[in-house]
Amino acid sequence: MSMAIKNPASQATLRWQGSLTGSLILIDQTRLPEELLEIECRDVPAVVEAIRSLRVRGAPAIGIAAAYGLCLGMQTLSEEKGAEAFYSSVKQFADQLASSRPTAVNLFWALERMLQVAQQRSKSGSIAEIRAALLAEARAIETEDRQICRALGGHGAPLIEANSSWLTHCNAGGLATADYGTALAPFFTAKQAGQQFHVFVDETRPLLQGARLTAWELHQRQIDCTLICDSMAAQVMKEGRVQGVLVGADRIAANGDTANKIGTYGVAVLAAAHQIPFYVAAPRSTFDFKLASGDLIPIEQRHADEVAQGFGRRTAPAGVRVYNPAFDVTPARLIRGIITEAGIITPVTTEQIRATFGG
């Protein structure tokens, strides 16, 4: 079950409250920008619902939420179970969490990492030790994400030249991670260093993550920004108002093909047509080295009502057919560089990606 908390103690996207018998607290991002509310998740179904309904979203944040969701599942299991039976239950909870959304690879990466800990500990540890180890691993995933966000900001900030203007699509800020974000981290770091710049924010149809979330985050940090409709990106580029594009990612194939919120591919094509550098910011955990190219990335299909009846108001004839992919894939050839915690990958090729991560 989830419970609304009217007076959030923190604006952190998510946090664990308590000890082994604690709960997961999340900002309900479906309520922004009008309300800043937190919800409390006490079991696995609540976390699955929060991920699926986009109460928590953004690849890194989804992974962290799933890791803590597994810890919630552990609380429902009897201490009388044997270690092997206990691990089997852990696997079932992981499968439930993995079913919540198909595209963001961080979800599966975090769950696999948690399962490895559970499997290793189940060979010799007690149930109490397994529970403690899983919570420690979830906290480690969150802590590492905070450090990675700062590293992304540090590597990307030098790209933000004085008085330059950038465009971003969807939301890849603090709301999508445990800290600074991915694509917004260079902006936050540059702002903190005193740099003057401007950001155009695509509204990001159909769920308006740019308008509702990115504009809210930039405004909160007093960063000069302008909201535009998605269809206006070509015009602002043509007018010479944009010097760079910076977006996040939900999954990156081994060759650098990048899945991100629907509309990103179109922005990349426009940037190439106007000779504007297009950058992606993402941690190593977003790379799926098992997939040779972006053609193999699964694309989530979402409900027709998000397009035809967005936010409760019908804007299309009842019964009209709707195609609503949540993501698209930008080919590596359109990406100037990928900002990672290990530095900026450029050119974006299979070989350069392997060299960056020591593969």
Buried (B, 14 or more C-beta within 10 A) or exposed (E): EBEEBEEBEEEBBBBBEEEEEBBBBBBBBBBBBEEBBBBBBBBBBBBBBBBBEBBBBBBBBBBBBBBBBBBBBBBEBEEEEEBEBBBEBBBEBBEBBBEBBBBBBBBBBBBEBBBEBBBEBBEEBEBEEBBBBBBEBBBEBBEBBBEBBBBBBBBBBEBBBEEBBBBBBBBBBBBBBBBBBBBBBBBBBBBEEEBEBBBBBBBBBBBBBBBBBBBBBBBEBEBEBBBBEBEBBBEBBEEEBBBBBBBBBBBBBBBBBBBBBBBBBBBBBBBBEBEBBBBBBBBBBBBBBEBEBBEBBEBBEBEBBBBBBBEEEEEBEEEEEBEBEBBBBBBBEBBBBBBBBBEBBBEBBBEBBEEBBEE
